[in-house]
């Protein structure tokens, strides 16, 4: 039985890729200009945070929401095998990249929630990125995407087949 990529797979790839690209640019700009002026972010935003410049937040942004989602985008597309990342997967019946896609959704929401808490202010962009994180989680959890990333195909196919047979019997 051939498994094609569902439409929702492509939406997930776009969400991950755009998050990664945006965060790489944002992180690099914050590292290059820790005062935040390049991005029109006043340093006063950090008064209630533990940071006195945007350098550390820029590094965290670059790596956790920039490079990481880009790596996961490639892994989702290629189903790249990486034993270390497999060990970090909570759902062993799914490819490790699927697990990490879910983690990125959580990381995005946690990043923005922490940012809101630290700067003690909410902007429209915060709501957008919380929604973005939720969309990543939703599209990662779509049944077709889950089925596509199920590692043990035989068991999954048998389940689908038995489900179809059961439906056929119920129709009789």
ZAMARMI-8947 format. One record per residue: residue in one letter; y, x, z of N, C-alpha, C in turn. Coordinates in steps of 0.02 Angstrom, whole numbers, plus 32768, in hexadecimal, padded with zeros to 4 digits. Example, Ala and Ser with C-alpha at 12.3 -4.5 7.8 and 13.67 -1.06 7.14 Angstrom:
BEGIN
REC res n_north n_east n_up ca_north ca_east ca_up c_north c_east c_up
REC   a    7EE4   8294 8186     7F1F    8267  8186    7F5B   8294 8186
REC   s    7F90   8282 8162     7FCB    82AC  8165    8002   8285 818A
***
This chain:
BEGIN
REC res n_north n_east n_up ca_north ca_east ca_up c_north c_east c_up
REC   x    7FC5   802A 8000     8000    8000  8000    803E   802D 8000
REC   x    806A   8023 7FCE     80A6    804C  7FC9    80DE   802D 7FF3
REC   x    8102   8057 8018     8138    803F  8042    817A   8056 8023
REC   x    81A1   8026 800D     81E2    8036  7FF1    8216   8034 8028
REC   x    824D   8056 801A     8283    8058  804B    82A8   8015 8049
REC   x    82AF   7FF5 8082     82D4    7FB5  8084    831F   7FC1 807A
REC   x    8342   7F8D 8065     838A    7F90  805C    83AD   7FA9 809C
REC   x    8395   7F93 80D5     83B3    7FA6  8115    83AE   7FF1 8122
REC   x    837C   8012 8104     8375    805A  8109    83B3   807C 80EC
REC   x    83C9   8065 80B2     8403    8083  8091    8443   8077 80B9
REC   x    8449   803D 80D8     8483    8030  8102    8483   8060 813D
REC   x    8449   806B 815C     8442    8099  8193    8456   80E0 817E
REC   x    8440   80F5 8144     8451    8138  812B    849D   813F 8124
REC   x    84BD   810D 8107     8506    810E  80FE    852A   8110 8141
REC   x    8513   80E8 8171     8532    80E7  81B4    852C   812C 81D5
REC   x    84F1   814A 81D3     84E6    818C  81F1    8511   81C1 81CF
REC   x    850F   81C0 818C     8533    81F3  8165    857E   81EF 8172
REC   x    859B   81B4 816E     85E3    81AD  8178    85F8   81BE 81C0
REC   x    85CE   81AC 81F1     85DD    81BF  8236    85DE   820B 823B
REC   x    85AB   822C 821E     85A7    8275  8221    85E1   8297 8200
REC   x    85F2   8282 81C4     8629    82A1  819F    866B   8298 81C5
REC   x    8678   825B 81DC     86B6    824E  8202    86BB   8278 8241
REC   x    8683   827E 8264     8684    82A5  82A3    8689   82F0 8296
REC   x    866D   8307 825F     8674    834E  824D    86BE   835D 8241
REC   x    86DF   8334 8219     8726    833F  820C    874E   8339 824D
REC   x    8743   8305 8274     8767    82FC  82B3    875C   8336 82E2
REC   x    871D   834A 82E9     870D    8382  8316    872C   83C3 8300
REC   x    8729   83D2 82BF     8745    8410  82A5    8791   8410 82AF
REC   x    87B3   83D8 82A1     87FB    83D5  82AC    880D   83E0 82F5
REC   x    87E6   83C3 8323     87F4    83CB  836A    87E7   8413 8382
REC   x    87B7   8434 8363     87A8    8479  8375    87DF   84A7 835A
REC   x    87F3   849B 831B     8827    84C4  82FC    886B   84BB 831D
REC   x    8879   847E 8334     88B8    846F  8355    88AA   8448 8396
REC   x    8899   846D 83CB     8888    844C  840A    88C1   8424 842A
REC   x    88FC   8429 840E     8934    8401  8429    892F   83B9 8410
REC   x    8909   83AE 83DA     8901    836B  83BE    8936   8358 838C
REC   x    8967   8383 8381     89A0    8372  8355    898A   8365 830E
REC   x    8958   8389 82F4     8941    837F  82AF    8929   8337 82A4
REC   x    890C   831B 82D8     88F3    82D6  82D4    8922   82A4 82F4
REC   x    895E   82BA 8303     8991    828E  8322    8977   8270 8364
REC   x    8953   8299 838A     893A    8284  83CB    8961   82AB 8401
REC   x    898A   8289 8427     89B1    82AC  845A    8984   82C8 8491
REC   x    8993   8304 84A7     896C    8325  84DB    896E   82FD 851C
REC   x    89A1   82D3 8524     89A7    82A8  8560    896C   8278 8567
REC   x    894A   826C 8530     890E    8241  8533    88DB   825D 8563
REC   x    88DC   829D 856D     88AA    82BF  8596    88BD   82C4 85E0
REC   x    88F6   82AA 85F3     890E    82B0  8638    88DC   8297 866C
REC   x    88B9   8261 865C     8889    8245  868C    8842   825C 867E
REC   x    883A   828D 8654     87F8    82A8  8644    87F1   82ED 8663
REC   x    87B4   8309 8664     87AB    834C  867F    87BF   8384 864E
REC   x    87D9   8372 8614     87EA    83A3  85E0    8835   83AE 85DC
REC   x    8848   83ED 85D0     8890    83FB  85C7    88A1   8408 857E
REC   x    886F   8405 8553     887A    840A  850A    8841   83E3 84E8
REC   x    8847   83DB 84A7     8814    83B7  8480    87DC   83E4 8468
REC   x    87DB   8423 847C     87A9    8452  8463    8762   843E 8475
REC   x    8755   8433 84B5     8711    8420  84CC    86FD   83DC 84AF
REC   x    8728   83A8 84B4     8716    8369  8494    8709   8371 8449
REC   x    872F   839E 8428     8724    83AA  83E1    86E0   83C9 83D3
REC   x    86CB   83F8 83FE     8689    8417  83F7    8651   83E3 8400
REC   x    8659   83BA 8434     8626    8386  8442    8623   8355 8407
REC   x    865E   8340 83EF     8661    8311  83B7    8640   8330 8379
REC   x    8652   836D 8369     8637    838F  832E    85EB   8392 8330
REC   x    85CF   83A5 8369     8587    83AF  836D    8560   836E 8377
REC   x    8577   8344 83A7     854E    830A  83BA    8556   82CF 838A
REC   x    8591   82C4 836F     859B    828C  8342    85AC   82A1 82FB
REC   x    85AD   82E3 82EE     85BA    82FD  82AC    857B   831C 828D
REC   x    8569   8356 82A6     852F    837A  828B    84EE   8354 8297
REC   x    84E5   833B 82D2     84A7    8318  82E4    8499   82DD 82B5
REC   x    84C9   82AE 82AB     84BA    8277  827C    84AE   828F 8234
REC   x    84CE   82C5 821F     84C2    82DF  81DC    847B   82FA 81D5
REC   x    8463   831B 8209     841E    8333  820A    83EE   82F8 8208
REC   x    83FD   82C5 822F     83D3    8289  8231    83D4   8265 81EF
REC   x    840E   8264 81CE     8412    8244  818B    83E1   8266 815B
REC   x    83E1   82A8 815A     83B3    82CD  812F    836B   82BF 8143
REC   x    835E   82BE 8184     8319    82B2  819D    8301   826C 818D
REC   x    832E   823B 8190     831B    81F6  817F    830A   81F1 8134
REC   x    8330   8213 810B     8325    8210  80C3    82E4   8234 80AF
REC   x    82D9   826F 80CD     82A1    8299  80B8    8262   8291 80E3
REC   x    826A   8270 811C     8234    826C  814E    821C   82B3 8161
REC   x    824D   82DD 816A     8243    8323  817D    8219   8328 81BD
REC   x    81E8   8354 81BC     81BE    835E  81F7    81DB   8397 8222
REC   x    81E6   8389 8261     8204    83BA  828E    81E5   83AE 82D3
REC   x    81B6   83D8 82E6     818F    83CD  8323    81B9   83C8 8363
REC   x    81ED   83F2 8368     8217    83EE  83A4    8237   83AA 83AB
REC   x    8251   838F 8374     8271    834E  8377    823E   8316 8383
REC   x    8201   831F 836C     81CC    82EE  8379    81C1   82E7 83C4
REC   x    81C6   831F 83E8     81BA    831E  8430    81F0   82F6 8455
REC   x    822B   82F0 8437     8261    82CB  8456    8261   8281 8444
REC   x    8230   826D 841B     822C    8227  8406    820B   81FC 843B
REC   x    822C   81C7 844F     820F    8199  8480    81D9   816C 8461
REC   x    81E5   8158 8423     81B7    812B  8401    818B   8155 83D3
REC   x    8150   8166 83EB     8124    8195  83C7    8107   8177 8387
REC   x    8108   8135 8381     80ED    8116  8344    8121   8115 830B
REC   x    815D   812F 8318     8192    8132  82E6    81A3   817B 82D8
REC   x    81B8   8189 829B     81CE    81CC  8289    8205   81E1 82B8
REC   x    8208   8222 82C8     8239    823A  82F9    8281   822A 82E3
REC   x    828F   822C 82A2     82D3    821F  828A    82E8   81D7 829A
REC   x    82B9   81A8 8297     82C8    8163  82A9    82DE   8160 82F2
REC   x    82B9   8181 831E     82CB    8184  8365    8311   81A0 836E
REC   x    831F   81D7 834C     8360    81F8  8355    8399   81CE 8336
REC   x    838A   81A6 8305     83BB    8178  82EA    83D1   8147 8321
REC   x    83A0   812E 8345     83AE    8102  837D    83D8   8126 83B2
REC   x    83C6   8164 83C0     83EB    818C  83F2    8434   8194 83DE
REC   x    8440   819E 839D     8485    81A7  8385    84AD   8168 8390
REC   x    848E   812E 8387     84B1    80F0  8396    84C7   80EE 83DF
REC   x    8499   8100 840C     84AA    8102  8453    84E0   8137 8460
REC   x    84D9   8172 8442     8508    81A9  844D    854F   8194 8437
REC   x    8554   8171 8400     8595    815A  83E8    85B6   812B 841A
REC   x    858F   80FB 8432     85A9    80CB  8463    85BC   80EE 84A4
REC   x    8592   811C 84BB     85A0    8141  84F9    85DE   816C 84F0
REC   x    85E4   818E 84B7     861E    81B9  84AA    865F   8191 84AE
REC   x    8660   8158 848C     869D    8130  848A    86AC   8111 84CE
REC   x    8678   80F9 84F0     8682    80DB  8533    869D   8110 8563
REC   x    8682   814C 8560     869A    8183  858A    86E2   8194 8579
REC   x    86F1   8195 8538     8735    81A4  8522    8766   8170 853D
REC   x    8754   8130 8538     877E    80FA  8552    878A   8104 859D
REC   x    8754   8114 85C1     8759    811E  8609    8787   8159 8619
REC   x    877E   8190 85F4     87A5    81CC  8603    87EF   81C6 85F2
REC   x    87FE   81A6 85BB     8845    81A0  85A8    8865   8161 85C5
REC   x    883A   8136 85E1     8850    80F7  8601    887B   80CD 85D2
REC   x    8863   80C8 8594     8886    80A0  8562    8854   808E 852B
REC   x    885F   8056 850B     8834    803F  84D5    885D   8036 8496
REC   x    8844   8051 845E     8865    804A  841E    8834   8028 83EE
REC   x    884D   800D 83B8     8823    7FEB  8387    87EA   8018 8370
REC   x    87F8   8058 8366     87C5    8087  834E    878A   808A 837E
REC   x    8796   8081 83BF     875F    8080  83EF    8730   8046 83E2
REC   x    874D   800C 83D6     8725    7FD0  83C9    86FD   7FDA 8388
REC   x    871E   7FF7 8356     86FC    8004  8316    86BF   8030 8321
REC   x    86C7   8067 8347     868F    8095  8350    8659   807A 837F
REC   x    866B   8050 83AE     8637    8030  83D6    860E   8002 83A8
REC   x    8631   7FDE 837C     860F    7FB5  834B    85E4   7FDF 831C
REC   x    85FD   8019 8309     85D7    8047  82DD    8596   805C 82FF
REC   x    859B   806E 833F     855F    8081  8364    852D   8048 8368
REC   x    8546   800B 8373     851B    7FD1  8375    84FA   7FC5 8331
REC   x    8520   7FCD 82FC     8504    7FC4  82B8    84CD   7FF7 82AA
REC   x    84D6   8034 82C1     84A2    8067  82B8    8463   8050 82DD
REC   x    846B   8037 831A     8431    801F  833F    8411   7FE3 831D
REC   x    8439   7FB4 8307     841E    7F79  82E6    83F7   7F8B 82A7
REC   x    8415   7FB5 827C     83F2    7FC7  823E    83B6   7FF5 824A
REC   x    83B7   801A 8281     837C    8042  8292    8343   8014 82A9
REC   x    8355   7FDD 82C9     8323    7FAF  82E5    830D   7F77 82B5
REC   x    832B   7F74 827A     8316    7F42  8248    82CB   7F4C 823B
REC   x    82A3   7F16 823C     825B    7F1C  8233    8245   7F44 81F5
REC   x    8268   7F3B 81BD     8256    7F61  8181    825F   7FAC 8189
REC   x    8295   7FBF 81AD     82A2    8006  81BA    826D   8021 81EB
REC   x    825E   7FF9 821E     822A    800E  824D    81E7   8018 8229
REC   x    81D6   7FE9 81FE     8197    7FEE  81D9    8196   802C 81AD
REC   x    81CE   803A 818C     81D2    8074  8160    81C8   80B5 8187
REC   x    81DF   80B7 81C5     81D9    80F4  81ED    819E   80F4 821D
REC   x    8172   80C3 8217     8136    80C3  8241    8109   80FB 822B
REC   x    80F4   8125 825A     80CD    8161  824B    8085   814F 823A
REC   x    8067   8124 8262     8022    8112  8257    801E   80D7 8227
REC   x    8023   80E5 81E7     8024    80B2  81B3    7FE6   8085 81B4
REC   x    7FAC   80A2 81BF     7F6E    807C  81BC    7F6F   8043 81EE
REC   x    7F81   8052 822B     7F83    801F  825F    7FB8   7FEA 824D
REC   x    7FF2   8001 8236     8027    7FD3  8224    8012   7FA6 81EA
REC   x    7FF4   7FC4 81B7     7FDE    7F9D  817C    7FA8   7F6B 8190
REC   x    7F7B   7F7F 81BC     7F47    7F51  81D3    7F67   7F16 81F8
REC   x    7F9A   7F24 8220     7FBD    7EEF  8244    7FDE   7EBE 8212
REC   x    8000   7ED9 81E0     8021    7EB0  81AD    7FEC   7E86 8188
REC   x    7FB6   7EA7 8175     7F81    7E85  8151    7F62   7E4D 817B
REC   x    7F53   7E5C 81BA     7F34    7E2A  81E5    7F65   7DF0 81F1
REC   x    7FA5   7E00 81F4     7FD8    7DCD  81FC    7FDA   7DA0 81BE
REC   x    7FD6   7DBE 8182     7FD6    7D98  8144    7F97   7D6D 813F
REC   x    7F5E   7D89 8152     7F1F    7D64  8151    7F22   7D29 8182
REC   x    7F40   7D36 81BC     7F47    7D01  81EE    7F73   7CC8 81D3
REC   x    7FA9   7CDA 81B2     7FD5    7CA7  8195    7FB1   7C7E 815F
REC   x    7F88   7CA1 8136     7F61    7C7F  8102    7F30   7C4E 8121
REC   x    7F0F   7C61 8158     7EDF    7C35  8179    7F02   7BF8 8196
REC   x    7F3D   7C03 81B2     7F62    7BCB  81D0    7F79   7B98 819C
REC   x    7F84   7BAE 815F     7F99    7B82  8129    7F60   7B55 8110
REC   x    7F22   7B6A 811C     7EE8    7B44  8103    7EDE   7B05 8127
***
